Amino acid sequence: MMRKPMSRIALVLLSCALVVACGQDKKLAEAAMKTAEDAVNAASPDVAKYAADSWKGVTDSLAAAKDTLAKGDYKGALASANQIADKVKEATSVAMAKKDELTKAWTDMSQGLPGMMDAIKSRVDILSASKKLPAGMDKAKLEEAKTGLAAATQAWSEASEAFKGGNLSDAVAKANAVKDKAIQVMQGLGMSVPEAAAPTTK
């Protein structure tokens, strides 16, 4: 006679334990999700700018973890949320490495390109003032050099503005275009291209 009441009590206690455990899992998952969101929000904007692919992986993971939480899979959500902080760190590391690489490239070009441009301008001015052009040079080539110099000067101005605006990728891309144009103009004028600026050959 005592077994049925005892069985009922056991079932009630088990149900209570499950409810408590479920509630605890939910709290842990929600806390982990909050921590994950904070980590994502605290990440530097540079991460999205310089590590776009890695950052997409982070935001996709956060969205998936939130969806898992909304579906009531608290253990799954907890596990997913706990991995996001590490993914943010990885993405940040990738972004900083890329930013350092671009910064070095910009620094190198900003130290060399102005000198190249000045050398080209000086050569163009000398040739423009000459009554007789040297062998291998004619008015058409000189005009082409002037046009190239003007284009390179404008492009360098745009590259500098991009750098000032914090757009390193665009600044470096524009600076590379300036470098290519400057080399082309120098070669057209019969000038020696600085070794540091010469295109690399494989």
Stockholm file with secondary structure:
# STOCKHOLM 1.0

chainA/1-202         MMRKPMSRIALVLLSCALVVACGQDKKLAEAAMKTAEDAVNAASPDVAKYAADSWKGVTDSLAAAKDTLAKGDYKGALASANQIADKVKEATSVAMAKKDELTKAWTDMSQGLPGMMDAIKSRVDILSASKKLPAGMDKAKLEEAKTGLAAATQAWSEASEAFKGGNLSDAVAKANAVKDKAIQVMQGLGMSVPEAAAPTTK
#=GR chainA/1-202 SS CCHHHHHHHHHHHHHHHHHHHHHHHHHHHHHHHHHHHHHHHHSCHHHHHHCHHHHHHHHHHHHHHHHHHHTTCHHHHHHHHHHHHHHHHHHHHHHHHHHHHHHHHHHHHHHHHHHHHHHHHHHHHHHHHCSSCCTTCCHHHHHHHHHHHHHHHHHHHHHHHHHHTTCHHHHHHHHHHHHHHHHHHHHHTTCCCCTTTSCCCC
#=GC SS_cons         CCHHHHHHHHHHHHHHHHHHHHHHHHHHHHHHHHHHHHHHHHSCHHHHHHCHHHHHHHHHHHHHHHHHHHTTCHHHHHHHHHHHHHHHHHHHHHHHHHHHHHHHHHHHHHHHHHHHHHHHHHHHHHHHHCSSCCTTCCHHHHHHHHHHHHHHHHHHHHHHHHHHTTCHHHHHHHHHHHHHHHHHHHHHTTCCCCTTTSCCCC
//
